[in-house]
């Protein structure tokens, strides 16, 4: 039986900038887990945009974990992974996601899920470890909703890739963490982080190999990128062959401290 878009009537789902950007507009809970959906579009076209489902995956996994957290606690991501098994649609049809908690303790939890095209084809598998903390999420200064302005995915992509040189398997860029990129805790949304890491990894891979497509991406979240900070991402292809490339992506805050470490795998299509 479905319930409203809340986590056990304790935390409302409040779409923010990341959800508006990527068309993630639904979240529901049932006895078997959580479900969410997003609209496909130009932002999900092409191999480099495989992690455009990052916000969808993070939301459905994260809210599943929040539902299993002790009362008064919120879940923050410590690791999120995506395995891509098919190309994402980009024709305006709706993609769906489902997730369930497979383990929970007083301090942490693990959720797993799947993402599907409108025709029911599996396009990705996802997994998230969360740590339960005492927190009071807010949106837009505590008003309970995001009031914008919000950039489009294309605008953020242009800002990132326009400032992302790639040479000999290395690529990098810096991006201010603005209001339209953050989650309810006012830190860079974990799904946006997934997307940015994959964009840069693809940029690095394309500088030394051609014809490879995303296979998997795993991000470890070491500390948050807070709103107002400047996030600097650096990617380096650490191993490559004719049909495989492995890329490490690190994300540093303005103080030079590591906030994320990611591993991206690309392989030959088919």
Beta strands, then each sheet from edge to edge (+ up, - down):
strand 1: 6-7
strand 2: 11-12
strand 3: 24-30
strand 4: 33-39
strand 5: 73-84
strand 6: 94-104
strand 7: 108-116
strand 8: 122-134
strand 9: 166-167
strand 10: 170-176
strand 11: 212-221
strand 12: 230-240
strand 13: 244-252
strand 14: 258-268
sheet 1: 1+ 2-
sheet 2: 3+ 4- 6+ 7- 8+ 5- 11+ 14- 13+ 12- 10+ 9-
end
